[in-house]
Structures are given as C-alpha cells and as structure tokens.
Amino acid sequence: MDRNQEIALTQMRKSVEKLGSSTDSYGEKTLMRFLIARSMDPEKAAKMFCQWKKWRAEMVPLGYISDSEVADELAAEKLYLQGLSKSGHPIMIVKVNKHFPSKDQVQFKKFVIHLLDKTIASSFKGREIGNEKLIGILDLKNITYSNVDTRGLITGFQFLQAYYPERLATCYLLHMPQFFVTIWRFVCRFLEKATRDKMRIVTSEEEKEEFIREVGEDVLPEEYGGRAKLVLMQDVAVNY
C-alpha cells in the first residue's frame, strides 16, 4: 500500500467516526474497496461504508441469509456455484430460463444477498480477507419473455454497486437473444461505468475461447466448454 492510500485510509477512518460509526473490526482490504468505489475520496467512502453497515444490520441481522429464508428461489434450481477460476475468483452461474419474476420482493432481495454472500464465502477457508471478487455468468439460452425480470436485474446490480463495492471481477452474458438486447441496454442505464466495464457479452468464437481460457476448463461445466459438472448452489457448504 502506497503513502497516498495510507493517508486516504486514515482520513476515511476519522470520517467514519465523525459519522458516529466505527471501522474497528474491519481490515484495510475491506475499507479499500469502499475507497476505490468512491475514487479514493475518504468522505464519500466513509458515507458509503456507514450506509452499508446500516443496511447489513437491517437486512442481514444474523450475518447471513439461510436457505430456509429463500427456499422458493432456491427450489427453481437456477443457481450454480462452480469453484474457483484460474485467477482464484468463485464462479456463480445463473440459468435465466429457470427464473421468473418474484411476487415476493422481500424474499427476492434476500435471495440476491444470499447468492452474493455465499459465492464470496466459497472463495476462502477460514477468515475473509476483504478483497475477494466473484465471476458471474448469466446464461440466457432458451429464455422467453416470461423469464425477463428487468426489475430483478436492476436490483441485483444496484445491490452489487451499493453494498458489494469492488466485489465483481467480471460478469459474462452468454447466448443473448436478439430481443434481449434492448432490455439489456435499458438495464445498463442503471449501471455505473465501473460496473459496465466489467460486463462481457460473449458471441463470437474468439470471445468464447477467451471466456473458457479466463475462467478455466477445470471448473467450467461441459456445456460451456469445460470439463466440470454443474453444482447447485444449495449443494455447496460454506462457512460464513
């Protein structure tokens, strides 16, 4: 960590205290994510950090969302957790053709937290470092209009941006049908530039080869060009 980062961290800690909160139980790696997300502005990072702490206390009072709290969403078997990529990032796959807009928005929001928390937790054994990132794969193969959940997509990405800063390494979109292009452009209006820059729409053979190479054949399921089997998220045990 360079001198400027150390100064910014010190200023952020002081700003958090002025806002009536504390950074005592959080390491430098965690705090740096908030600073990076706010262009190294200590005051803005402190505000974001305090908002995140308040949100976690309200939404995740136990520190995690149990399977039983999101049973309806898990029953659709649309989410998979594949292990670590070549670069050490956990890989989460969403089969969008198994998803339908939720009638229970409270449960859906808890489901988003559950999938993000569990994916991140699957990347470490023991104690969290604080700078873990994940790879998301949205498989849009065989989707119809009934699977389109614009509100859900926006909610998911807004949670990532506001409450999981610098947690996304890359998000790959596979098999995007033509009708979804307009929908995706609309969703992108709600994404910060830093998030948009991490999106990869895979279409050409060259892009497919790069996708397989970056993720890794050992953990990528066979249907995506790898050698692994799909693993349902609820079949993966993690320690929060």
C-alpha positions in Angstrom: 0.0 0.0 0.0 1.4 3.4 -1.0 1.6 6.5 1.1 -1.5 8.1 -0.6 -3.6 5.1 0.1 -2.5 5.0 3.8 -3.4 8.7 4.1 -6.8 8.1 2.5 -7.5 5.2 4.8 -6.6 7.2 7.9 -8.9 10.0 6.7 -11.7 7.6 6.0 -11.5 6.0 9.4 -11.7 9.5 11.0 -14.7 10.4 8.8 -16.5 7.2 9.8 -16.0 8.1 13.5 -17.4 11.6 12.8 -20.5 9.9 11.3 -21.0 8.0 14.6 -19.7 4.7 13.4 -16.5 2.6 13.7 -14.1 0.7 11.5 -12.5 -1.2 14.4 -13.5 -4.7 13.2 -12.7 -4.2 9.5 -9.4 -4.6 7.8 -7.6 -2.4 5.3 -8.6 -4.7 2.4 -12.3 -4.1 3.2 -12.0 -0.4 3.6 -10.0 0.0 0.4 -12.9 -1.5 -1.6 -15.1 1.5 -0.5 -12.3 4.0 -1.2 -11.8 2.6 -4.7 -15.5 2.6 -5.4 -15.6 6.3 -4.5 -12.5 7.3 -6.4 -10.3 7.5 -3.2 -12.5 10.2 -1.7 -12.3 9.5 2.1 -15.5 11.3 3.0 -17.6 9.7 0.2 -16.1 6.3 1.1 -16.9 6.8 4.7 -20.5 7.7 3.9 -20.9 4.6 1.7 -19.3 2.4 4.4 -21.7 3.7 7.1 -24.7 3.2 4.8 -23.5 -0.4 4.1 -23.2 -1.2 7.8 -26.7 0.1 8.5 -28.1 -1.9 5.5 -26.4 -5.1 6.7 -27.7 -4.7 10.2 -31.2 -4.3 8.9 -31.2 -6.9 6.1 -28.8 -9.5 7.4 -29.0 -9.3 11.3 -27.6 -12.9 11.6 -24.7 -12.2 9.3 -26.0 -14.5 6.6 -29.3 -15.4 4.9 -30.2 -19.1 5.5 -31.5 -21.4 2.8 -34.9 -21.6 4.5 -35.4 -17.8 4.1 -35.1 -18.1 0.3 -36.5 -21.6 -0.2 -38.8 -20.6 -3.1 -36.0 -19.1 -5.1 -33.6 -22.0 -4.5 -36.3 -24.5 -5.5 -36.1 -23.3 -9.1 -32.6 -24.7 -9.2 -31.3 -21.8 -11.4 -28.1 -21.0 -9.5 -24.8 -22.9 -9.6 -21.5 -22.5 -7.8 -18.5 -23.9 -9.6 -15.4 -23.4 -7.6 -12.5 -21.0 -8.3 -11.4 -19.6 -11.7 -7.8 -19.6 -12.8 -7.4 -16.2 -11.1 -8.9 -17.5 -7.9 -12.4 -16.0 -8.2 -15.5 -18.0 -7.3 -17.8 -18.7 -10.2 -21.6 -18.3 -10.0 -23.8 -19.3 -12.9 -27.4 -18.2 -13.3 -29.6 -20.2 -15.8 -32.0 -17.4 -16.6 -34.5 -19.6 -18.3 -35.3 -21.1 -14.9 -36.0 -17.7 -13.4 -39.4 -16.0 -13.2 -40.0 -12.5 -11.7 -40.7 -12.9 -8.0 -44.0 -12.0 -6.4 -42.3 -11.7 -3.1 -39.8 -8.8 -3.5 -38.6 -9.1 0.2 -37.6 -12.7 -0.4 -36.0 -11.9 -3.8 -33.8 -9.2 -2.2 -32.8 -11.7 0.5 -32.0 -14.2 -2.3 -29.7 -11.7 -4.0 -27.8 -11.2 -0.7 -27.7 -15.0 -0.2 -26.2 -15.7 -3.6 -23.6 -12.9 -3.3 -22.6 -13.7 0.2 -22.4 -17.5 -0.4 -20.4 -17.0 -3.6 -17.9 -14.8 -1.9 -17.7 -17.1 1.2 -17.0 -20.1 -1.1 -13.7 -18.4 -2.1 -12.0 -18.6 1.3 -11.3 -21.1 4.0 -11.4 -19.6 7.5 -11.3 -15.8 7.7 -12.4 -13.5 5.0 -9.6 -11.2 3.6 -11.9 -8.5 2.5 -11.0 -8.0 -1.2 -12.4 -11.2 -2.6 -14.1 -10.8 -6.0 -16.6 -13.1 -7.9 -17.2 -14.0 -11.5 -20.9 -14.1 -12.6 -22.2 -15.9 -15.6 -25.7 -15.1 -16.9 -26.8 -17.9 -19.3 -29.6 -16.5 -21.4 -30.1 -19.7 -23.5 -33.7 -20.5 -24.3 -35.1 -17.6 -22.4 -38.6 -16.3 -23.3 -40.3 -13.0 -22.3 -41.7 -14.8 -19.2 -38.1 -15.1 -17.9 -37.4 -11.4 -18.4 -37.1 -9.7 -15.0 -35.8 -6.1 -15.6 -36.6 -5.1 -12.1 -34.7 -8.1 -10.7 -31.7 -7.4 -12.8 -31.5 -3.8 -11.8 -32.0 -4.7 -8.1 -29.2 -7.3 -8.3 -26.7 -4.9 -9.9 -27.7 -2.0 -7.6 -27.0 -4.2 -4.6 -23.6 -5.1 -6.1 -22.8 -1.4 -6.6 -24.1 0.0 -3.3 -23.4 -2.8 -0.9 -20.7 -5.0 -2.5 -18.3 -2.5 -3.9 -15.4 -3.9 -5.9 -16.7 -7.5 -5.4 -17.4 -8.1 -9.1 -14.4 -9.3 -11.2 -16.3 -10.0 -14.4 -19.9 -10.8 -15.5 -20.3 -12.8 -18.7 -23.5 -12.9 -20.6 -23.9 -16.0 -22.8 -26.4 -16.8 -25.5 -28.1 -13.4 -25.5 -31.1 -13.5 -27.9 -31.8 -10.5 -30.1 -35.0 -9.5 -28.2 -33.0 -9.1 -25.0 -30.5 -6.6 -26.5 -32.9 -3.6 -26.0 -33.7 -4.8 -22.4 -30.0 -5.0 -21.6 -29.4 -1.5 -22.9 -32.1 -0.3 -20.6 -30.6 -2.1 -17.6 -27.2 -0.6 -18.4 -28.6 2.9 -17.7 -28.6 1.9 -14.1 -25.0 0.7 -14.0 -22.1 2.8 -13.0 -19.2 2.9 -15.5 -17.1 0.7 -13.3 -19.7 -2.0 -13.4 -20.4 -1.6 -17.2 -16.7 -2.0 -17.8 -16.8 -5.5 -16.2 -19.6 -6.8 -18.5 -18.7 -9.2 -21.3 -21.2 -10.3 -23.9 -19.9 -13.5 -25.4 -20.9 -14.0 -29.0 -18.1 -14.8 -31.4 -15.9 -17.9 -31.3 -12.9 -15.8 -30.3 -14.9 -14.4 -27.4 -16.0 -17.9 -26.4 -12.4 -19.2 -26.4 -11.3 -16.2 -24.3 -14.2 -16.9 -21.9 -13.1 -20.5 -21.5 -9.5 -19.6 -21.1 -10.1 -16.9 -18.5 -12.5 -19.0 -16.4 -10.7 -22.3 -16.7 -11.8 -25.6 -18.2 -11.4 -27.4 -14.8 -14.3 -25.6 -13.2 -16.4 -24.6 -16.2 -19.3 -27.0 -16.9 -19.1 -29.2 -20.0 -22.0 -27.3 -21.7 -19.8 -24.1 -21.6 -16.7 -25.8 -23.0 -15.2 -27.0 -19.7 -14.8 -30.4 -18.0 -16.8 -29.9 -14.8 -20.3 -30.8 -13.9 -22.9 -28.2 -12.8 -23.1 -27.9 -9.0 -26.2 -26.4 -7.4 -25.6 -23.6 -5.0 -27.5 -25.3 -2.2 -25.3 -28.4 -2.5 -22.2 -26.3 -1.7 -21.3 -25.9 2.0 -19.6 -22.7 3.2 -18.5 -21.1 6.4 -19.7 -17.5 6.8 
